[in-house]
Amino acid sequence: MFDSKLNHKLSLAAAVLGLLTVAGCSSQPAVVSDNQPAQATSSAAAPVNPASPAADSAVAATASPAANTHATQPLHLVTLPKGTKITATVRQTLDTDKNTRGDAFSARLAQPVKVDGKTVLPRGTAITGHITRLRTHELKVALSSVVVDGIYCDLDTNSRRPSDKEPKPINRKQKRDNSTLAARTRLTFKLSKPATVPAKA
């Protein structure tokens, strides 16, 4: 009987991993290069049709391949529509003199992301991003992925400059410095296309 329950949990975990793979999710961090935006490393799990009833049901999942024998809060997939605002706080300083195009950075959600009034991604959720443009005295960044329970899911957002920070500077006539993106800077991005992410039920 124990083996039967274990096999059932393993089956559910495999199904979830398959759904996450189709959704552009992986248990590995995003890989960033100079020539292309961040791409999540593909998982080895077999693809599962996200339109199937299993995609709508909440199932227990973790980033670890081992079966989780403890009670966990179930995860289910939620699609964030195009145009969803994501406000994140950068966790390290980026500089045109020290960084290169494609360099990755970490961030945290400064505000929760909601769909239909329900919180999908709570404040503090881990986010990764990368530098999309780097020229003398000018850099732009975009978000690459969101991390939920160790699972990385792709994000495709618009690019932002350091001067786009929030709250907006009081003196708008002040010369804008876009050569350095300081740690703790808050930027608001918009999804360029829908993103499917795991959320806790």
SEGUBA-597208 format. One line per field, with one value per residue: residue in three letters; x, y, z of N, C-alpha, C, O in turn. Coordinates in steps of 0.001 Angstrom, whole numbers, always signed. Last residue first. Example, Ala and Ser with C-alpha at 12.3 -4.5 7.8 and 13.67 -1.06 7.14 Angstrom:
2
rest <- (SER_ALA) $
n.east <- (+12850_+13190) $
n.north <- (-2250_-5690) $
n.up <- (+7080_+7800) $
ca.east <- (+13670_+12300) $
ca.north <- (-1060_-4500) $
ca.up <- (+7140_+7800) $
c.east <- (+12900_+13200) $
c.north <- (+30_-3300) $
c.up <- (+7870_+7800) $
o.east <- (+13409_+14236) $
o.north <- (+1138_-3319) $
o.up <- (+8039_+8465) $
//
This chain:
201
rest <- (ALA_LYS_ALA_PRO_VAL_THR_ALA_PRO_LYS_SER_LEU_LYS_PHE_THR_LEU_ARG_THR_ARG_ALA_ALA_LEU_THR_SER_ASN_ASP_ARG_LYS_GLN_LYS_ARG_ASN_ILE_PRO_LYS_PRO_GLU_LYS_ASP_SER_PRO_ARG_ARG_SER_ASN_THR_ASP_LEU_ASP_CYS_TYR_ILE_GLY_ASP_VAL_VAL_VAL_SER_SER_LEU_ALA_VAL_LYS_LEU_GLU_HIS_THR_ARG_LEU_ARG_THR_ILE_HIS_GLY_THR_ILE_ALA_THR_GLY_ARG_PRO_LEU_VAL_THR_LYS_GLY_ASP_VAL_LYS_VAL_PRO_GLN_ALA_LEU_ARG_ALA_SER_PHE_ALA_ASP_GLY_ARG_THR_ASN_LYS_ASP_THR_ASP_LEU_THR_GLN_ARG_VAL_THR_ALA_THR_ILE_LYS_THR_GLY_LYS_PRO_LEU_THR_VAL_LEU_HIS_LEU_PRO_GLN_THR_ALA_HIS_THR_ASN_ALA_ALA_PRO_SER_ALA_THR_ALA_ALA_VAL_ALA_SER_ASP_ALA_ALA_PRO_SER_ALA_PRO_ASN_VAL_PRO_ALA_ALA_ALA_SER_SER_THR_ALA_GLN_ALA_PRO_GLN_ASN_ASP_SER_VAL_VAL_ALA_PRO_GLN_SER_SER_CYS_GLY_ALA_VAL_THR_LEU_LEU_GLY_LEU_VAL_ALA_ALA_ALA_LEU_SER_LEU_LYS_HIS_ASN_LEU_LYS_SER_ASP_PHE_MET) $
n.east <- (-2153_+478_+1417_+3584_+2680_+2863_+2343_+1774_+4160_+5324_+4465_+6229_+7797_+9109_+11700_+13684_+16913_+18568_+21515_+21312_+22519_+24114_+23560_+21624_+20668_+19180_+19158_+15997_+13446_+12011_+12275_+11324_+11438_+8914_+9646_+10899_+12905_+13843_+16546_+17450_+14955_+13557_+11748_+8988_+9357_+8687_+9772_+9749_+10293_+11844_+11307_+11645_+9143_+9427_+10745_+10582_+12817_+13637_+13066_+15585_+17317_+19795_+22091_+24491_+27130_+27552_+25242_+23349_+20385_+19542_+20512_+17951_+16599_+14456_+12910_+11097_+8639_+7937_+4414_+3240_+1461_-1313_-4073_-6964_-8068_-7396_-4216_-1352_+1665_+2733_+5769_+8342_+10001_+13531_+16354_+19567_+20848_+23159_+24285_+23644_+26418_+28333_+29657_+31186_+30200_+27490_+26377_+24217_+23932_+21207_+18466_+15607_+12284_+9506_+6315_+4642_+1494_+467_+641_-906_-1781_-560_-2090_-1148_-1169_-660_+458_-347_+1845_+2465_+3311_+5981_+7177_+7955_+10451_+12981_+13532_+12461_+10556_+7288_+3724_+365_-2091_-5224_-6197_-5726_-4306_-6005_-7592_-5439_-3974_-1332_-310_+3040_+6252_+8319_+11255_+13598_+13393_+15533_+16280_+14899_+16730_+17144_+17929_+21161_+23830_+25019_+22800_+21632_+19398_+17694_+18124_+15956_+13582_+11312_+8815_+7099_+4897_+5960_+7089_+4841_+3780_+5827_+5703_+3157_+3636_+5507_+3926_+2050_+3772_+4618_+2206_+1814_+3991_+3261_+972_+2112_+3846_+1975_+834) $
n.north <- (+27097_+28935_+28650_+28753_+30551_+31679_+34780_+36629_+39245_+41281_+42616_+45430_+46639_+49030_+49011_+50284_+49638_+48064_+49055_+51130_+51191_+53649_+55190_+57087_+59850_+62823_+65951_+67256_+67700_+66511_+66160_+63739_+60602_+58128_+55342_+53825_+54414_+55068_+55317_+52757_+51448_+48348_+46419_+44105_+40489_+37310_+34694_+31208_+29968_+27705_+26548_+27045_+28181_+30118_+32786_+34063_+35589_+38059_+41531_+43835_+46987_+49066_+51825_+54214_+55045_+53239_+50468_+47722_+45923_+44000_+42177_+40349_+38696_+36864_+36925_+35653_+37461_+39737_+39323_+36426_+35790_+35880_+37005_+37978_+39686_+38540_+38227_+40063_+40193_+42451_+44332_+43714_+40708_+41042_+39879_+39485_+39347_+38639_+40111_+41072_+43191_+43586_+45882_+48130_+50396_+50325_+48324_+47385_+46129_+43974_+43675_+45615_+44924_+45154_+44761_+44083_+44059_+42489_+42350_+39184_+37466_+34591_+31610_+29124_+25830_+25061_+23224_+22690_+22625_+19325_+16827_+14674_+13316_+13848_+12145_+14014_+16199_+19402_+21317_+19812_+19620_+18504_+20135_+21201_+21140_+21980_+20002_+17879_+18373_+19964_+21972_+21231_+17956_+17460_+16066_+14426_+16048_+17379_+20909_+23423_+26446_+29439_+32121_+35619_+36637_+36532_+37193_+36752_+34707_+32965_+30693_+30505_+27572_+24664_+23490_+25358_+26311_+26531_+24925_+22435_+22106_+21976_+19539_+17817_+18225_+17134_+14456_+13796_+14080_+12039_+9841_+10017_+9504_+6849_+5580_+5910_+4360_+1850_+1450_+1182_-1200) $
n.up <- (-4234_-5616_-9066_-11842_-14877_-18119_-19644_-22699_-23472_-22158_-19030_-17864_-14806_-12708_-10244_-7703_-6440_-4947_-6671_-9615_-12609_-14502_-16668_-16784_-15202_-16246_-14699_-13691_-14198_-12208_-9047_-7976_-9700_-8986_-6747_-9734_-12715_-15115_-15054_-15822_-18138_-19335_-21777_-21282_-20874_-20328_-18249_-17416_-14179_-12047_-8814_-6143_-5498_-8264_-9884_-13185_-15610_-16765_-17394_-18576_-18925_-20359_-20099_-20903_-21044_-23929_-23690_-23722_-23166_-21406_-18668_-16888_-13934_-11718_-8495_-5704_-3885_-2543_-2731_-4568_-7354_-7145_-5435_-7222_-9074_-11515_-10310_-9110_-7463_-4853_-5174_-5535_-5984_-6437_-8407_-9970_-13351_-16048_-19071_-21565_-21921_-18881_-16358_-15835_-16999_-16566_-13842_-11192_-7898_-6859_-6753_-7644_-7228_-9511_-10649_-13438_-15014_-17997_-20724_-21055_-17964_-16523_-15696_-13399_-12120_-8651_-5797_-2299_+390_+1683_+3954_+2892_+913_-2288_-4098_-5802_-7349_-6172_-6415_-5922_-5673_-5663_-7697_-8793_-12234_-14770_-15957_-16140_-18349_-20840_-21825_-21756_-22198_-21323_-22130_-19710_-18393_-18527_-19253_-20587_-19068_-20368_-21627_-22085_-25476_-27144_-27103_-24683_-22644_-19816_-18554_-15424_-13312_-13312_-13435_-15534_-17964_-20106_-20082_-20549_-18000_-16377_-17219_-16331_-13598_-13147_-13774_-11820_-9531_-9964_-9818_-7186_-5919_-6752_-5599_-2914_-2795_-3386_-1268_+785_+0) $
ca.east <- (-3616_-7_+959_+2955_+3521_+2232_+3297_+1304_+3277_+5160_+4654_+4974_+7836_+7881_+11267_+12407_+16080_+17353_+20787_+21723_+21277_+24175_+24764_+21233_+21858_+18980_+19757_+17331_+14382_+12075_+12807_+10515_+12139_+9562_+8830_+9753_+12666_+12425_+15763_+17534_+16216_+13482_+13005_+9626_+8870_+9090_+9016_+10135_+9367_+12037_+10951_+12781_+9564_+8432_+11132_+10110_+12033_+13849_+12948_+14273_+17159_+18394_+21786_+23091_+26193_+28179_+26055_+24454_+21088_+19170_+20749_+19202_+16534_+15748_+12838_+12367_+8959_+9138_+5544_+3288_+2858_-673_-2621_-6316_-8138_-8796_-5055_-2688_+1052_+2190_+4318_+8074_+8767_+12397_+15436_+18447_+20771_+21953_+24530_+23295_+25060_+28213_+28842_+31578_+31656_+27956_+27054_+24705_+24199_+22618_+19217_+16889_+13399_+10571_+7216_+5472_+2593_+508_+412_-20_-2047_-562_-1546_-1958_-689_-1412_+691_-350_+755_+2902_+2218_+5362_+6261_+7761_+9045_+12571_+13001_+13297_+11619_+8457_+4950_+1552_-1351_-4087_-6287_-6548_-3666_-4951_-8144_-6101_-5422_-1795_-1169_+1641_+5256_+7533_+9937_+13531_+13354_+14439_+16793_+14943_+15908_+17230_+17371_+19745_+23102_+25083_+23965_+21656_+20726_+17734_+18082_+17270_+14165_+12376_+9386_+8368_+4690_+5169_+7949_+5752_+3015_+5480_+6926_+3399_+2641_+5894_+5102_+1608_+3024_+5610_+2846_+822_+3886_+4492_+877_+1064_+4390_+2891_+0) $
ca.north <- (+27070_+28100_+29442_+27971_+30365_+30693_+33885_+35909_+38159_+41451_+41406_+44876_+46076_+48345_+49232_+49636_+50418_+48549_+48072_+50869_+50750_+52777_+54366_+55722_+59010_+61411_+65108_+66814_+68385_+65807_+67119_+64968_+61731_+59036_+56458_+54300_+53915_+54712_+56537_+53169_+52130_+49567_+46839_+45244_+41828_+38133_+35935_+32311_+30081_+28916_+26344_+26509_+26906_+29684_+31556_+34144_+34494_+36786_+40373_+43199_+45645_+48702_+50396_+53780_+55818_+54210_+51428_+48320_+46914_+43851_+43429_+40443_+39589_+37066_+37224_+35839_+36349_+39046_+40230_+37345_+35857_+34733_+37051_+36989_+40059_+38531_+37918_+39498_+40142_+41171_+44309_+44779_+41443_+40538_+40902_+38987_+39931_+38385_+39792_+39688_+42851_+43387_+44768_+46851_+50222_+50202_+49528_+47125_+47268_+44320_+43334_+45026_+45665_+44412_+45720_+43400_+44844_+42436_+43662_+40195_+38012_+36043_+32405_+30318_+26780_+24921_+24242_+22328_+23391_+20605_+17631_+15572_+12544_+14609_+12250_+13024_+15015_+18233_+21345_+20525_+19526_+18822_+18942_+21518_+20629_+22844_+21317_+17814_+18649_+18806_+22158_+22138_+18972_+17145_+17132_+14333_+15452_+16103_+19774_+22485_+25155_+28451_+30974_+34452_+36815_+36216_+37302_+38102_+34927_+34223_+30815_+30933_+29018_+25282_+23551_+24403_+26305_+27254_+26328_+23052_+22149_+23108_+20774_+17901_+18608_+18553_+15215_+13731_+14933_+13432_+10098_+10161_+10802_+7871_+5617_+6523_+5794_+2387_+1583_+2327_+0) $
ca.up <- (-4170_-4533_-7925_-10784_-13689_-17248_-18973_-21502_-23886_-23606_-19829_-18372_-16153_-13101_-11629_-8016_-7359_-4282_-5867_-8233_-11989_-13329_-16745_-17130_-15322_-15957_-15724_-13337_-15089_-13491_-10004_-7861_-9076_-9923_-7236_-8962_-11361_-15063_-14803_-14416_-17843_-18542_-21144_-21924_-20528_-21469_-18372_-18289_-15304_-12836_-10216_-6880_-4899_-7273_-9208_-11800_-15038_-17455_-16523_-18677_-18375_-20207_-20043_-21062_-20212_-23044_-24444_-22986_-23981_-22817_-19384_-17633_-15085_-12366_-9925_-6407_-4783_-2095_-2570_-3432_-6923_-7790_-5487_-6362_-7672_-11078_-11462_-8947_-8792_-5312_-4998_-4572_-6239_-5656_-7911_-9177_-12017_-15259_-17665_-21262_-22366_-20326_-16854_-15235_-16997_-17946_-14314_-12553_-8768_-6981_-5551_-8034_-6648_-8843_-10017_-12457_-14444_-16532_-20146_-21630_-19290_-16376_-16800_-13642_-13123_-9880_-6810_-3710_-212_+1128_+3406_+3853_+1742_-1061_-3701_-4808_-8019_-5978_-7419_-5449_-6456_-4879_-7304_-7930_-10877_-13924_-15848_-15120_-17022_-20245_-21913_-20705_-22782_-21061_-22208_-20935_-18218_-19227_-18347_-20758_-19489_-19297_-21951_-21205_-24143_-27048_-28367_-25232_-23492_-20550_-19156_-16815_-13577_-13486_-12100_-15320_-16629_-20155_-19721_-21611_-19180_-16219_-17413_-17747_-14314_-12902_-14533_-13235_-9698_-9906_-11055_-8258_-5737_-7097_-7053_-3403_-2530_-4242_-2619_+810_+0) $
c.east <- (-4114_-1513_+440_+2564_+2813_+3172_+2535_+2382_+2855_+4294_+4390_+5281_+6427_+7955_+9981_+11976_+14827_+16528_+19656_+20892_+21640_+22775_+24848_+22436_+21407_+20275_+19643_+17863_+15828_+13040_+13003_+10967_+11256_+10271_+9624_+10134_+11417_+12013_+14264_+16673_+16254_+14884_+12807_+10910_+9523_+8504_+9559_+9187_+9675_+11080_+11053_+12513_+10688_+8817_+10127_+10407_+11578_+12952_+13040_+14251_+15737_+18333_+20288_+22981_+24732_+27122_+26696_+25292_+22173_+19926_+20456_+19301_+17867_+15545_+14264_+12147_+10239_+9519_+6734_+4508_+2946_+783_-2069_-4798_-7462_-8917_-6483_-3359_-275_+1604_+3801_+6590_+8538_+11165_+14355_+17620_+19564_+22015_+23215_+23538_+24803_+26767_+28869_+30833_+32090_+29463_+27597_+25274_+24749_+22794_+20714_+17748_+14699_+11650_+8236_+6479_+3318_+1723_+402_-376_-990_-765_-1691_-1299_-1678_-927_-239_-79_+778_+1699_+2769_+4260_+5586_+6730_+8954_+11121_+12537_+12695_+12494_+9495_+6052_+2776_-106_-3426_-5037_-6607_-4424_-4301_-7078_-6635_-6180_-3292_-1700_+802_+3851_+6476_+9165_+12166_+13214_+14528_+15660_+15468_+16013_+16268_+17429_+19257_+21625_+24175_+23933_+22922_+20715_+19168_+18119_+17125_+15552_+12881_+10425_+9025_+5969_+4995_+7226_+6682_+3926_+4737_+6664_+4629_+2869_+4933_+5539_+2776_+2558_+4925_+3881_+1427_+2907_+4454_+2099_+936_+3375_+3470_+870) $
c.north <- (+27733_+28217_+28490_+28889_+29466_+30386_+32960_+34986_+37403_+40348_+41688_+43640_+45645_+47943_+48452_+50022_+49619_+49493_+48773_+49777_+50301_+52466_+53368_+54802_+57573_+60631_+63646_+65850_+67978_+66461_+66428_+65995_+62972_+60163_+57398_+54357_+54537_+54244_+56283_+54394_+52488_+50123_+48160_+45586_+42895_+39520_+36692_+33499_+31353_+28907_+27670_+26243_+26246_+28294_+31242_+32792_+34823_+35667_+39098_+42023_+45145_+47266_+50219_+52268_+55411_+55060_+52383_+49176_+47564_+44809_+43211_+41796_+39591_+37987_+37268_+36001_+36659_+37859_+39452_+38254_+36865_+34640_+35751_+37059_+39098_+38787_+37773_+39232_+39417_+41285_+42954_+44862_+42466_+41351_+40227_+40157_+39346_+39110_+39654_+39297_+41366_+43030_+44689_+45650_+48842_+49972_+49309_+48427_+46802_+45457_+43618_+44805_+44933_+45344_+44967_+44409_+44038_+43216_+43685_+41559_+39010_+36642_+33889_+31110_+27913_+26006_+23994_+23526_+23124_+21323_+18971_+16372_+13400_+13888_+12981_+13237_+13956_+17036_+20116_+20488_+20283_+18635_+19357_+20221_+20960_+22373_+22224_+19162_+18650_+19152_+21006_+22374_+19894_+18277_+16612_+15408_+15457_+15461_+18492_+21327_+24157_+27148_+29992_+33369_+35523_+36409_+37017_+38289_+36345_+34316_+32043_+31039_+29312_+26777_+24178_+24520_+25198_+27342_+27148_+24542_+22821_+23240_+21990_+19180_+18722_+19027_+16710_+14538_+14965_+14383_+11547_+10466_+11056_+9261_+6677_+6642_+6525_+3895_+2197_+2571_+1252) $
c.up <- (-2897_-4404_-6870_-9630_-12690_-16098_-18048_-20939_-22630_-24195_-21296_-19205_-16556_-14565_-11891_-9419_-7697_-5160_-5127_-7580_-10581_-12814_-15592_-17256_-15559_-16197_-15315_-14398_-14801_-14473_-11349_-8896_-9065_-9192_-8130_-7488_-10736_-13668_-14773_-14097_-16356_-18305_-20407_-21181_-21396_-21245_-19574_-18193_-16086_-14027_-10957_-8344_-5697_-6780_-8108_-11173_-13626_-16936_-17349_-17716_-18595_-19714_-19865_-20965_-20403_-22352_-23455_-23934_-23133_-23730_-20867_-18324_-15809_-13566_-10467_-7906_-5556_-2952_-2012_-3457_-5776_-7340_-6058_-6545_-6713_-9571_-10951_-10284_-8650_-6717_-5464_-4265_-5136_-6004_-7071_-8662_-11294_-13917_-16904_-19827_-22125_-20655_-18370_-15801_-16508_-18024_-15715_-13092_-10116_-7970_-5655_-6795_-6959_-8314_-9180_-11907_-13371_-16024_-18631_-21034_-19748_-17757_-16496_-14764_-13336_-10834_-7987_-4622_-1710_+548_+2924_+3174_+2794_-215_-2378_-4422_-7031_-6683_-7302_-6537_-5762_-5743_-6553_-7499_-10088_-12489_-14915_-14913_-15934_-18857_-21257_-20726_-21699_-21608_-21932_-20956_-19521_-19114_-19138_-19779_-19508_-19858_-20798_-21656_-23359_-25629_-28274_-26429_-24028_-21379_-20045_-17285_-15054_-13723_-12140_-13900_-16498_-18804_-19784_-21346_-20337_-17410_-17337_-18070_-15807_-13654_-14380_-14090_-11155_-10137_-11105_-9586_-6824_-6993_-7510_-4918_-3072_-4059_-3566_-577_+0) $
o.east <- (-5322_-2071_+14_+3311_+1583_+4323_+1669_+3225_+3511_+3756_+3361_+6234_+5543_+8149_+9788_+11894_+14901_+15557_+19780_+19716_+22205_+21958_+25557_+22346_+20878_+20894_+19966_+17115_+16748_+13414_+14049_+10137_+10527_+9774_+10851_+10879_+10951_+10907_+13491_+16132_+15212_+15866_+11988_+11135_+10470_+7299_+10768_+7972_+9840_+11057_+10431_+13395_+10681_+8817_+9988_+10333_+12104_+12395_+12580_+15303_+14808_+19185_+19600_+23683_+23831_+26315_+26402_+25952_+21947_+20091_+21051_+18295_+18807_+14457_+15183_+11320_+10443_+10601_+6575_+5500_+2742_+1275_-2320_-4304_-7391_-9750_-6747_-3103_-330_+1110_+4373_+6191_+8540_+11264_+14276_+18118_+18659_+23091_+22286_+23054_+25636_+25997_+29355_+31325_+33227_+29954_+28108_+24733_+25626_+21911_+21428_+17764_+14872_+11899_+7881_+7380_+2699_+2833_+337_-1552_-277_+21_-2791_-78_-2885_-337_-570_-347_+1817_+671_+3456_+4282_+4712_+5551_+9758_+10624_+11762_+11479_+13216_+9360_+5798_+2892_+425_-4090_-3933_-7024_-3847_-3797_-7220_-6182_-7403_-3844_-2429_+1178_+3517_+5847_+9319_+11946_+12765_+15617_+14904_+15148_+17111_+15128_+17727_+20042_+20896_+23787_+22946_+24010_+19875_+20054_+18528_+16117_+16246_+12642_+10417_+9714_+5932_+4950_+7793_+7034_+3801_+5021_+7203_+4617_+2786_+5352_+5900_+2640_+2652_+5431_+4008_+1201_+3125_+4835_+1987_+807_+3734_+3582_+572) $
o.north <- (+27804_+29313_+27376_+29800_+29409_+30006_+33395_+34477_+37522_+40495_+42263_+43620_+45511_+48779_+47356_+51205_+48416_+50086_+49933_+49598_+49225_+53364_+52365_+53745_+56920_+60740_+63276_+65032_+68303_+65848_+65828_+66629_+63232_+60643_+57461_+53496_+55602_+53740_+57182_+54502_+52521_+49381_+48987_+45096_+42632_+39719_+36708_+33340_+32428_+27948_+28654_+25761_+25032_+27336_+31995_+31764_+35720_+34894_+39054_+41565_+45932_+46441_+51075_+51530_+56190_+55716_+52330_+48675_+47913_+44543_+42341_+42474_+38913_+38048_+37668_+35316_+37786_+37296_+38615_+37972_+38057_+33567_+34667_+37160_+39369_+38191_+36972_+39925_+38299_+42342_+42363_+45393_+42130_+42545_+39000_+41271_+38788_+39440_+40440_+38255_+40517_+42623_+45591_+44524_+48430_+49414_+48232_+49504_+45941_+45721_+43519_+45640_+43773_+46411_+44235_+44852_+43402_+43057_+44755_+41880_+39601_+36350_+34383_+31263_+27695_+26996_+22847_+24674_+23309_+20713_+19669_+16568_+12920_+13844_+12768_+14362_+13076_+16849_+19799_+19722_+21281_+17643_+20445_+19312_+20998_+23127_+23138_+19451_+19336_+20122_+21053_+22914_+19448_+19443_+15475_+15667_+16360_+14403_+18507_+20821_+24056_+26778_+29739_+33654_+34462_+36357_+37241_+39414_+37061_+34034_+32153_+31424_+28469_+27217_+24221_+25526_+24227_+28318_+28354_+25337_+23670_+24353_+22921_+19834_+19605_+20091_+17464_+15225_+16020_+15377_+12205_+11254_+12174_+10106_+7334_+7674_+7622_+4632_+2978_+3711_+2241) $
o.up <- (-2670_-4459_-7177_-9272_-12674_-16312_-17288_-21677_-21595_-25292_-21648_-19984_-15710_-15447_-11365_-9751_-7949_-4689_-4732_-7897_-10385_-12611_-15681_-17881_-14660_-17255_-14186_-14933_-15550_-15473_-11596_-9547_-10022_-8172_-8047_-7019_-11139_-13473_-14441_-12997_-15700_-18275_-20808_-20074_-22137_-21402_-19805_-18073_-15512_-14797_-10557_-9054_-5901_-7554_-7144_-11846_-12968_-17715_-18490_-17270_-18777_-20043_-19309_-21655_-20093_-23009_-22260_-24844_-21975_-24921_-21503_-18536_-15393_-14138_-9753_-8508_-6008_-2781_-1124_-4128_-6001_-6992_-5531_-7668_-5514_-8888_-10054_-11269_-8138_-7110_-6381_-3229_-3952_-6287_-7004_-8504_-11915_-13420_-17087_-19386_-22441_-19785_-19052_-15730_-16736_-19006_-16024_-12837_-10179_-8786_-4657_-5890_-6584_-8874_-8256_-12619_-12519_-16532_-18027_-20862_-18937_-18658_-16245_-14779_-13441_-10399_-8289_-4269_-2344_+253_+3670_+1959_+3516_-566_-1470_-4418_-7404_-6640_-8247_-7492_-5088_-6462_-6780_-6999_-10632_-11609_-14327_-13828_-14922_-18248_-21128_-19768_-20813_-21488_-22263_-19930_-20343_-19703_-20284_-19508_-18542_-20987_-20301_-22024_-23907_-24683_-29241_-26745_-23853_-20876_-20938_-16522_-15852_-14275_-11124_-13231_-17255_-18506_-19537_-22285_-21026_-17801_-18132_-19073_-16475_-14274_-15350_-15022_-11677_-10851_-12140_-10385_-7322_-7859_-8527_-5472_-3620_-5036_-4448_-1026_-670) $
//
